[in-house]
Amino acid sequence: MSNDAAGRQTRFIVLLAALVALGPLSIDGYLPGLPDLAGDLRASAAATQLTITACLAGLAIGQLIAGPLSDTYGRRRPLLAGLEES
């Protein structure tokens, strides 16, 4: 394997690892702020915990949508569309 191919493979592995880590990082960054969120919005603990459910549902629905899209269009276009800034 040439140096260029090895470098591309390493970058690809790092990119995949970063994408896989997005889900757990979103939850880990979100949980410590729940008490402040409840206080700022004057909401009950149960209502703020539902936002975690919504986050997990969004991750699951995103996989259900992105899977068939990647089968149809390849992996690159749906990935770039999902990472695009608004």
PyMOL commands that set and color helices and strands:
alter all, ss='L'
color gray80, all
select helices_A, chain A and resi 3-41+45-73+76-83
alter helices_A, ss='H'
color red, helices_A
deselect
rebuild
show_as cartoon
